[in-house]
Amino acid sequence: MPVAAVAPLRLMLPRVFGPGLVAMLLATAAMTVPQPVQAQVSPFTQSVAIAASDDEAIAAFYAARNYAPVWTDAGNAERRNVLLTALTRAGDHGLPVQRYDAGALADAFRAARTEGDRGRLEVRMTRAFLDYARDLNSGVLVPKKVDPGIVREIPVRSPESNLAMLTDADLSGFLAGLAPTAPAYAQLMKAKIQIEAQIARGGWGEALPAVTLKPGASGEAVVALRDRLVAMGYLGRSATRSYDDTMEKAVQQFQLDHGLEPDGVLDDSTLAQINVGPEARLQSILVAMERERWINIDRGRRHIWVNLTDFSARIMDDGKETFATRSVIGKDVLDQRTPEFSDTMDYMVINPSWSVPRSITTKEYLPLLKKNPNAAGHLKIVDSKGRVVDRGAINFGKYTAANFPFAMRQPPSDGNALGLVKFMFPNPYNIYLHDTPSKSLFEREIRAFSHGCIRLGQPFDFAYALLARQSDDPKATFHQVLDRGAEAAVRLEQPVPVHIVYFTAFPGAKGKMNYRRDVYGRDGLIFDALMQAGVVLGGHQG
């Protein structure tokens, strides 16, 4: 009797027979239930099930297809070759090739003798596929674990969604489509291959001696500079021994490509950058490729691109720069470095008041107020309800940073710390773009002076460019609000994505590589983490 038939008997039989007889019948029924026949499990299936048991997604994938192989049957040869070819070229992307180890997988295919070997290899191939797909699409590292200032949210495809593509007819197209689609990624990849070839040929030659050179100079130091510029591609082959106009233009182009003042003079700053070797530049490229994988998202047809290392803010429309201005970023101090993230700008505030961050209030102003209650007189003291409090009624000496119950605010004015306009993309880090009365800082080469927010060199022009999408006369629209003198918010009818990034290597407008200094040391940390993950210079595993 089937097991399912026994349970209903417990309900029906007592109404017909006595309890004793019921017990006897049930016992007999239980004894006569046939035992299930153990299904025969093939060694391949058993091997796959065991090898995949510690990975829920892989185990479910194979169970759902009744353990049919994806890679190891004769009919899987094309799919297998597509993956192995992609894994073999993983080094071109600056990925940790040994993590997938195409060579070891190929050896395992040749060495497989039993169905158990084949089952284990089946799962190894699937793990390599998933690792490669994740790394290429969203990065090798988890950025927050490398540096707490990289607070970017990384969109990661689920293993299930990647596994679902394994039976797709165009696996090659799927794998190729995982890489970042931004043009910069392909350009970085090309630059990586080129600089690796340059290193193989001996690099850029000897570093230049510590000397300042100006147009009109001559001698061995100029010859050394000439040879270095030729090797770096900034100068055609030449026998000149003088610092002529051609060399001056080459130096100016180098300076532009490296974020230096293009004065054509080989000073200490330019010398330091020109002496950076190709191996160090290759490291910057590898890190930049990883960063591109972290921001492998739809950036928006119109978006704002703030590259911290370049000290710039740009408006990009359909891939082209339509506005650019210099910027000042956070100081290279642990709690003042500008974080990296993406958000959406919704509005601007014209004639803003400045609500002083509590960290600045308690760390910088409270000690001054304890010494002199009238210090920082341009700021208002306000209570928890926003009401202005008379300074004379406050005993600042009895408060500490932990229990200070007041806030500080600066009313709108030409001298306001935020200037006359700020651009808002509300975020947990209280970061925004804004004007500033401290205009002289924009003339500096390295502009890391703020408490974390981003100051703009041309904030009014930036506002006009944003408002041009919703006003026939954006300048008049802006100044109509500005001239009132009162704080007012102006909403953007089309919110604009904002990407705060940190690229020390990136292609310029004509595709030529640009390099910048690692202002916060973040790229050094990322490169070290990439090396620990198995990425190698040159892209070949040892």
C-alpha positions as CSV (number, residue, x, y, z in Angstrom):
1,M,0.0,0.0,0.0
2,P,1.4,3.4,-0.9
3,V,2.4,5.6,2.1
4,A,0.0,8.3,1.0
5,A,-2.9,5.8,1.5
6,V,-2.0,5.0,5.1
7,A,-2.8,8.4,6.6
8,P,-6.5,8.5,5.5
9,L,-7.0,5.1,7.1
10,R,-6.4,6.6,10.5
11,L,-9.5,8.8,10.0
12,M,-11.8,6.4,8.3
13,L,-11.2,3.0,10.0
14,P,-12.3,3.8,13.6
15,R,-15.8,4.6,12.3
16,V,-16.1,1.0,10.9
17,F,-13.9,-1.3,13.1
18,G,-13.0,-1.3,16.7
19,P,-9.8,0.3,18.0
20,G,-7.9,-3.0,18.3
21,L,-8.5,-4.1,14.8
22,V,-7.7,-0.7,13.5
23,A,-4.3,-0.9,15.1
24,M,-3.6,-4.3,13.6
25,L,-4.7,-3.1,10.1
26,L,-2.5,0.0,10.2
27,A,0.5,-2.0,11.4
28,T,0.0,-4.5,8.5
29,A,-0.4,-1.6,6.0
30,A,2.9,-0.1,7.2
31,M,4.8,-3.4,6.9
32,T,3.6,-3.9,3.4
33,V,4.6,-0.4,2.1
34,P,7.2,-1.1,-0.6
35,Q,10.6,0.5,0.0
36,P,11.6,3.1,-2.6
37,V,14.2,1.9,-5.1
38,Q,17.5,3.8,-4.8
39,A,17.9,5.7,-8.1
40,Q,21.2,5.1,-9.9
41,V,23.3,8.3,-9.7
42,S,26.1,8.6,-12.3
43,P,29.6,9.3,-11.1
44,F,29.5,12.5,-13.1
45,T,26.3,13.7,-11.4
46,Q,27.6,12.8,-8.0
47,S,30.9,14.6,-8.7
48,V,29.2,17.7,-9.9
49,A,26.8,17.7,-6.9
50,I,29.6,17.4,-4.4
51,A,31.9,19.9,-6.1
52,A,29.1,22.5,-6.3
53,S,27.7,21.9,-2.8
54,D,29.4,24.9,-1.2
55,D,28.0,27.4,-3.8
56,E,24.2,27.8,-3.7
57,A,23.9,29.4,-7.1
58,I,26.0,26.8,-8.9
59,A,24.4,23.9,-7.1
60,A,20.9,25.2,-8.0
61,F,21.9,25.8,-11.6
62,Y,23.0,22.2,-12.1
63,A,20.1,20.7,-10.2
64,A,17.7,22.7,-12.4
65,R,19.2,21.2,-15.5
66,N,19.3,17.7,-14.1
67,Y,23.1,17.9,-14.0
68,A,23.5,18.1,-17.8
69,P,27.0,19.4,-18.5
70,V,27.7,22.8,-19.9
71,W,31.4,22.5,-20.7
72,T,32.6,18.9,-20.7
73,D,30.6,17.1,-23.3
74,A,31.8,16.7,-26.9
75,G,28.9,19.0,-27.9
76,N,30.2,21.8,-25.6
77,A,33.5,22.3,-27.4
78,E,32.5,25.7,-28.9
79,R,31.3,27.1,-25.6
80,R,34.3,25.7,-23.8
81,N,36.7,27.3,-26.3
82,V,35.0,30.7,-26.1
83,L,35.5,30.8,-22.3
84,L,39.0,29.5,-22.3
85,T,40.0,32.1,-25.0
86,A,38.4,34.9,-22.9
87,L,40.2,33.7,-19.8
88,T,43.5,33.5,-21.7
89,R,43.1,37.2,-22.6
90,A,42.0,38.3,-19.1
91,G,45.4,40.0,-18.6
92,D,44.5,42.5,-21.3
93,H,41.9,43.8,-18.9
94,G,44.3,44.0,-16.0
95,L,42.5,41.1,-14.3
96,P,44.1,38.5,-12.0
97,V,44.6,35.8,-14.6
98,Q,45.6,33.1,-12.1
99,R,42.3,33.4,-10.4
100,Y,40.7,31.8,-13.5
101,D,43.9,30.0,-14.7
102,A,42.9,29.1,-18.3
103,G,46.2,27.0,-18.6
104,A,45.4,24.9,-15.6
105,L,41.8,24.3,-16.9
106,A,43.1,23.2,-20.3
107,D,45.6,20.9,-18.6
108,A,42.8,19.4,-16.6
109,F,40.8,18.6,-19.7
110,R,43.7,16.7,-21.1
111,A,44.3,14.9,-17.8
112,A,40.7,14.0,-17.1
113,R,40.2,10.2,-17.1
114,T,37.1,9.4,-15.1
115,E,33.5,10.7,-14.9
116,G,34.4,12.0,-11.5
117,D,37.3,14.0,-13.0
118,R,34.9,15.4,-15.6
119,G,32.3,16.4,-13.0
120,R,34.9,18.3,-10.9
121,L,36.2,20.0,-14.0
122,E,32.7,21.0,-15.0
123,V,32.3,22.9,-11.8
124,R,35.8,24.4,-12.0
125,M,34.9,25.8,-15.4
126,T,31.7,27.3,-14.0
127,R,33.5,28.9,-11.1
128,A,36.0,30.4,-13.5
129,F,33.2,31.8,-15.6
130,L,31.5,33.4,-12.7
131,D,34.7,34.9,-11.3
132,Y,35.6,36.3,-14.6
133,A,32.2,37.7,-15.3
134,R,32.0,39.4,-11.9
135,D,35.6,40.8,-12.1
136,L,35.2,42.1,-15.7
137,N,31.8,43.7,-15.1
138,S,32.1,45.2,-11.7
139,G,35.7,45.0,-10.5
140,V,38.2,42.7,-8.8
141,L,38.0,44.6,-5.5
142,V,35.4,45.9,-3.1
143,P,36.4,49.6,-3.0
144,K,35.1,50.4,0.5
145,K,37.4,47.7,1.9
146,V,40.4,49.3,0.2
147,D,39.8,52.9,1.3
148,P,36.8,54.2,3.4
149,G,36.7,57.3,1.2
150,I,35.5,55.3,-1.8
151,V,31.8,55.1,-0.9
152,R,30.6,54.3,-4.4
153,E,27.8,51.8,-4.7
154,I,28.9,49.1,-7.2
155,P,26.1,47.4,-9.2
156,V,27.0,43.7,-9.3
157,R,25.2,41.2,-11.5
158,S,23.9,38.2,-9.6
159,P,25.6,34.8,-10.2
160,E,22.1,33.5,-11.2
161,S,21.8,36.1,-14.0
162,N,25.2,35.3,-15.3
163,L,24.6,31.5,-15.1
164,A,21.4,32.0,-17.1
165,M,23.5,33.2,-20.0
166,L,25.6,30.1,-20.2
167,T,23.2,28.4,-22.6
168,D,22.8,31.5,-24.7
169,A,23.9,31.0,-28.3
170,D,26.2,34.1,-28.2
171,L,28.4,33.4,-25.2
172,S,31.2,35.3,-26.9
173,G,29.1,38.4,-27.2
174,F,27.9,38.1,-23.6
175,L,31.4,38.0,-22.3
176,A,32.6,40.9,-24.4
177,G,29.5,42.9,-23.3
178,L,30.5,42.5,-19.6
179,A,33.4,45.0,-19.9
180,P,32.7,48.7,-19.3
181,T,31.2,50.4,-22.3
182,A,32.6,53.8,-21.7
183,P,35.1,54.8,-24.5
184,A,37.7,55.5,-21.8
185,Y,38.0,51.8,-20.9
186,A,39.0,50.7,-24.4
187,Q,41.4,53.6,-24.6
188,L,43.0,52.6,-21.3
189,M,43.2,49.0,-22.5
190,K,45.0,50.2,-25.6
191,A,47.4,52.4,-23.6
192,K,48.1,49.4,-21.3
193,I,49.3,47.3,-24.2
194,Q,51.3,50.2,-25.7
195,I,53.1,51.0,-22.5
196,E,53.8,47.3,-21.8
197,A,55.5,47.2,-25.2
198,Q,57.5,50.3,-24.4
199,I,58.7,48.8,-21.2
200,A,59.8,45.7,-23.1
201,R,61.8,47.9,-25.4
202,G,63.6,49.5,-22.4
203,G,61.2,52.2,-21.2
204,W,61.9,55.9,-21.6
205,G,65.6,55.9,-20.8
206,E,67.5,57.3,-17.9
207,A,65.8,59.8,-15.5
208,L,66.8,63.4,-16.1
209,P,69.3,65.2,-13.8
210,A,68.0,67.7,-11.2
211,V,68.2,70.8,-13.3
212,T,66.0,73.7,-14.4
213,L,65.9,74.3,-18.1
214,K,64.3,77.2,-20.0
215,P,64.0,77.9,-23.7
216,G,67.3,79.0,-25.1
217,A,69.3,76.5,-23.0
218,S,71.8,74.0,-24.5
219,G,74.1,71.2,-23.5
220,E,74.0,67.7,-22.2
221,A,71.0,68.3,-20.0
222,V,69.0,69.5,-23.0
223,V,70.0,66.4,-25.0
224,A,68.8,64.2,-22.1
225,L,65.5,66.0,-22.1
226,R,65.3,65.7,-25.9
227,D,65.8,61.9,-25.7
228,R,63.3,61.5,-23.0
229,L,60.6,63.5,-24.9
230,V,61.3,61.4,-28.0
231,A,60.9,58.1,-26.1
232,M,57.7,59.4,-24.6
233,G,56.3,60.4,-28.0
234,Y,56.3,64.1,-27.4
235,L,59.0,64.9,-29.9
236,G,60.1,63.5,-33.2
237,R,63.6,62.2,-33.7
238,S,66.0,65.1,-33.7
239,A,69.7,65.9,-33.3
240,T,69.2,69.3,-31.7
241,R,71.2,70.2,-28.6
242,S,69.3,73.4,-27.9
243,Y,66.0,74.1,-26.1
244,D,64.3,75.5,-29.2
245,D,60.7,76.3,-29.9
246,T,59.9,72.8,-30.9
247,M,61.1,71.4,-27.6
248,E,59.3,74.2,-25.7
249,K,56.0,73.2,-27.4
250,A,56.7,69.5,-26.6
251,V,57.3,70.4,-22.9
252,Q,54.1,72.5,-22.8
253,Q,52.1,69.6,-24.2
254,F,53.6,67.3,-21.6
255,Q,52.6,69.8,-18.9
256,L,49.0,69.9,-20.2
257,D,48.8,66.1,-20.2
258,H,50.0,66.0,-16.6
259,G,48.0,68.8,-15.0
260,L,50.9,71.2,-14.8
261,E,51.1,74.9,-15.7
262,P,52.0,74.9,-19.4
263,D,54.8,77.5,-19.2
264,G,57.3,75.4,-21.3
265,V,59.9,75.5,-18.5
266,L,61.4,72.4,-17.0
267,D,61.1,73.3,-13.4
268,D,61.0,71.0,-10.3
269,S,57.3,70.2,-10.7
270,T,57.6,69.2,-14.4
271,L,60.9,67.4,-13.8
272,A,59.3,65.3,-11.1
273,Q,56.5,64.2,-13.5
274,I,58.8,63.6,-16.5
275,N,61.0,61.4,-14.4
276,V,58.1,59.1,-13.4
277,G,58.8,55.8,-15.1
278,P,56.6,53.8,-17.4
279,E,56.1,51.1,-14.8
280,A,54.5,53.6,-12.5
281,R,52.3,54.9,-15.3
282,L,51.2,51.3,-16.1
283,Q,50.2,51.0,-12.4
284,S,48.0,54.1,-12.8
285,I,46.4,52.6,-15.9
286,L,45.6,49.3,-14.2
287,V,44.0,51.1,-11.3
288,A,42.0,53.3,-13.7
289,M,40.7,50.2,-15.5
290,E,39.5,48.9,-12.2
291,R,37.9,52.2,-11.4
292,E,36.1,52.1,-14.7
293,R,34.7,48.7,-13.8
294,W,33.4,50.2,-10.5
295,I,31.5,52.9,-12.5
296,N,30.2,50.6,-15.2
297,I,26.8,52.2,-15.2
298,D,24.6,54.4,-17.4
299,R,26.3,57.8,-16.5
300,G,23.5,59.8,-18.1
301,R,23.5,61.6,-21.5
302,R,24.1,64.8,-19.6
303,H,26.1,64.4,-16.4
304,I,28.6,66.2,-14.2
305,W,32.1,64.7,-14.0
306,V,34.2,65.8,-11.1
307,N,37.7,64.3,-11.2
308,L,39.3,65.0,-7.9
309,T,42.9,64.4,-9.0
310,D,42.4,66.8,-12.0
311,F,40.8,69.5,-9.7
312,S,38.1,70.0,-12.3
313,A,34.4,69.8,-12.8
314,R,32.9,69.3,-16.2
315,I,29.5,69.1,-17.8
316,M,29.3,66.3,-20.3
317,D,26.6,66.1,-23.0
318,D,26.4,62.9,-25.1
319,G,30.0,62.1,-24.4
320,K,31.4,65.6,-25.2
321,E,32.6,68.2,-22.7
322,T,30.3,71.3,-23.0
323,F,31.6,73.2,-19.9
324,A,34.6,72.9,-17.6
325,T,35.9,74.8,-14.6
326,R,38.7,74.4,-12.1
327,S,37.8,73.1,-8.7
328,V,39.2,73.0,-5.1
329,I,38.7,69.7,-3.3
330,G,39.0,68.4,0.3
331,K,42.4,68.6,2.1
332,D,44.5,65.5,2.3
333,V,43.5,65.0,5.9
334,L,41.7,61.8,7.0
335,D,38.3,63.3,7.8
336,Q,38.4,66.1,5.1
337,R,39.2,64.1,1.9
338,T,36.4,64.3,-0.6
339,P,34.7,61.0,-1.0
340,E,34.0,59.2,-4.3
341,F,30.4,58.5,-5.2
342,S,27.6,59.2,-7.7
343,D,24.3,61.0,-7.0
344,T,21.8,63.3,-8.8
345,M,21.8,67.1,-8.7
346,D,18.3,68.3,-8.1
347,Y,18.6,72.0,-7.4
348,M,20.8,75.0,-6.7
349,V,20.6,77.4,-3.9
350,I,21.2,81.1,-4.7
351,N,22.3,83.4,-1.9
352,P,22.9,80.4,0.4
353,S,23.4,80.6,4.1
354,W,26.1,78.4,5.5
355,S,25.2,75.9,8.2
356,V,28.6,75.2,9.7
357,P,29.2,71.5,9.9
358,R,29.3,70.3,13.5
359,S,32.8,69.0,13.2
360,I,34.0,72.5,12.2
361,T,31.9,74.1,14.9
362,T,33.3,72.0,17.7
363,K,36.8,71.4,16.5
364,E,37.7,74.9,15.1
365,Y,35.3,77.5,16.4
366,L,34.4,76.3,20.0
367,P,38.1,76.6,21.1
368,L,38.1,80.2,19.7
369,L,34.8,81.1,21.4
370,K,36.1,79.8,24.8
371,K,39.0,82.3,24.5
372,N,36.8,85.1,23.1
373,P,33.0,84.9,22.9
374,N,33.1,87.5,20.1
375,A,35.4,85.4,17.8
376,A,34.0,84.5,14.4
377,G,31.6,87.4,14.6
378,H,30.4,86.8,11.0
379,L,28.7,83.6,12.2
380,K,25.4,83.5,14.1
381,I,24.9,81.2,17.1
382,V,21.6,79.3,16.9
383,D,19.8,76.9,19.1
384,S,18.2,73.5,18.2
385,K,15.1,75.4,16.8
386,G,17.2,77.6,14.6
387,R,16.7,80.7,16.7
388,V,19.7,83.1,17.0
389,V,21.1,83.2,20.5
390,D,22.9,86.2,22.1
391,R,26.6,85.2,22.5
392,G,26.7,87.2,25.8
393,A,24.3,84.8,27.3
394,I,26.4,81.8,26.7
395,N,29.2,80.5,28.9
396,F,31.2,78.7,26.2
397,G,33.8,77.6,28.8
398,K,31.4,75.0,30.3
399,Y,30.9,73.1,27.0
400,T,32.9,70.4,25.2
401,A,32.7,69.1,21.7
402,A,30.5,66.4,22.9
403,N,27.9,68.5,24.7
404,F,27.9,71.9,22.9
405,P,24.1,72.4,22.3
406,F,24.4,75.1,19.6
407,A,25.0,75.3,15.9
408,M,26.6,78.1,13.8
409,R,25.2,79.7,10.7
410,Q,26.5,82.3,8.3
411,P,23.8,84.4,6.6
412,P,23.9,85.1,2.8
413,S,26.5,87.6,1.8
414,D,29.4,88.1,-0.6
415,G,31.7,86.8,2.0
416,N,29.7,83.7,2.8
417,A,31.9,80.6,2.9
418,L,29.7,79.1,0.2
419,G,29.8,82.2,-2.0
420,L,26.6,83.1,-3.8
421,V,25.5,79.7,-5.1
422,K,25.7,76.1,-4.2
423,F,24.6,73.1,-6.2
424,M,22.8,70.3,-4.3
425,F,22.7,66.6,-4.8
426,P,21.6,65.5,-1.3
427,N,23.8,62.7,0.0
428,P,24.7,61.2,3.4
429,Y,28.2,62.7,3.2
430,N,27.0,66.4,3.1
431,I,29.0,67.0,-0.1
432,Y,28.0,69.6,-2.7
433,L,29.5,72.0,-5.3
434,H,29.6,75.7,-4.4
435,D,31.0,79.1,-5.0
436,T,33.7,80.6,-2.7
437,P,35.1,84.0,-1.8
438,S,38.6,82.5,-1.8
439,K,39.3,82.9,-5.5
440,S,43.1,82.9,-5.3
441,L,43.3,79.2,-4.6
442,F,42.2,78.4,-8.1
443,E,45.6,79.6,-9.4
444,R,47.4,76.9,-7.5
445,E,48.5,73.7,-9.3
446,I,47.4,71.4,-6.4
447,R,44.1,72.6,-5.1
448,A,43.2,70.5,-2.0
449,F,42.1,73.1,0.6
450,S,38.4,72.5,1.5
451,H,36.8,70.5,4.3
452,G,35.5,68.1,1.7
453,C,33.0,70.0,-0.4
454,I,34.0,71.0,-4.0
455,R,34.5,74.7,-4.8
456,L,34.1,75.8,-8.3
457,G,36.2,78.4,-10.1
458,Q,33.4,79.6,-12.4
459,P,30.2,78.9,-10.4
460,F,28.0,81.4,-12.2
461,D,28.9,80.1,-15.7
462,F,28.3,76.6,-14.3
463,A,24.8,77.7,-13.2
464,Y,24.1,79.3,-16.6
465,A,25.1,76.0,-18.3
466,L,22.7,74.0,-16.1
467,L,19.8,76.5,-16.5
468,A,20.2,76.7,-20.3
469,R,18.1,73.5,-20.5
470,Q,15.1,75.2,-19.0
471,S,15.5,78.9,-19.8
472,D,15.9,80.9,-23.0
473,D,18.0,83.4,-21.0
474,P,19.7,81.4,-18.2
475,K,21.9,84.3,-17.1
476,A,18.9,86.6,-16.6
477,T,17.1,83.8,-14.8
478,F,20.0,83.3,-12.4
479,H,20.6,87.0,-11.7
480,Q,16.9,87.7,-11.2
481,V,17.0,85.5,-8.2
482,L,20.5,86.5,-7.1
483,D,19.7,90.2,-7.1
484,R,16.9,89.7,-4.5
485,G,19.6,88.9,-2.0
486,A,17.4,86.3,-0.2
487,E,18.2,82.7,0.0
488,A,16.2,80.8,-2.7
489,A,16.2,77.3,-4.2
490,V,16.0,76.9,-8.0
491,R,15.0,73.4,-9.1
492,L,16.5,71.7,-12.1
493,E,13.7,70.6,-14.4
494,Q,15.9,67.8,-15.6
495,P,18.0,66.5,-12.6
496,V,21.6,65.8,-13.6
497,P,23.7,62.8,-12.5
498,V,26.9,63.8,-10.6
499,H,29.9,61.5,-10.6
500,I,32.7,62.3,-8.2
501,V,35.7,60.2,-9.4
502,Y,39.4,59.8,-8.8
503,F,41.4,59.0,-12.0
504,T,45.1,59.5,-12.1
505,A,45.2,58.1,-15.6
506,F,42.6,59.0,-18.2
507,P,42.5,59.6,-22.0
508,G,42.3,63.2,-23.1
509,A,40.1,64.6,-25.8
510,K,42.2,63.2,-28.6
511,G,42.8,59.8,-26.9
512,K,46.3,60.6,-25.6
513,M,46.8,59.5,-22.0
514,N,46.7,62.1,-19.2
515,Y,48.2,61.5,-15.8
516,R,47.7,63.2,-12.5
517,R,49.2,62.9,-9.0
518,D,47.7,60.5,-6.4
519,V,46.6,63.3,-4.2
520,Y,45.1,61.2,-1.4
521,G,47.2,58.1,-1.9
522,R,44.1,56.1,-2.9
523,D,45.6,54.7,-6.1
524,G,48.6,53.3,-4.2
525,L,46.3,51.4,-1.9
526,I,44.2,50.1,-4.8
527,F,47.3,48.9,-6.7
528,D,48.6,47.1,-3.7
529,A,45.2,45.4,-3.3
530,L,45.1,44.4,-7.0
531,M,48.6,42.8,-6.6
532,Q,47.4,40.9,-3.6
533,A,44.4,39.7,-5.6
534,G,46.7,38.4,-8.3
535,V,46.9,41.1,-10.9
536,V,50.4,41.3,-12.3
537,L,52.2,44.0,-14.3
538,G,52.4,42.9,-17.9
539,G,49.3,40.8,-17.6
540,H,51.0,37.4,-17.6
541,Q,51.0,35.0,-14.6
542,G,54.3,33.8,-13.3
